[in-house]
């Protein structure tokens, strides 16, 4: 996660394409942090998201973990605000999205699973 967040800081248009790559399992063959880093840098270069100068800045930001506070804040917000608003007994929707104060279980957003009881 640090890789895509940090890359998004360096080049905002790279964030969602990189998240798509992660979701598609592109990096699943990486067995070590070094393998993951190498695969990520290859994608950044091959897909034209970063040139040499931007890549140097990305490496510095990655080493300094500049995205860590934002990731931790999002994690804390989810666990303190969103999780308490979810009906824990209803496990039929383990992966969902909040849209228009409705909880949806399918990517098509065709039918809401229920109303969101909290505040987002």
Beta strands, then each sheet from edge to edge (+ up, - down):
strand 1: 97-99
strand 2: 102-104
strand 3: 112-115
sheet 1: 1+ 2- 3+
end
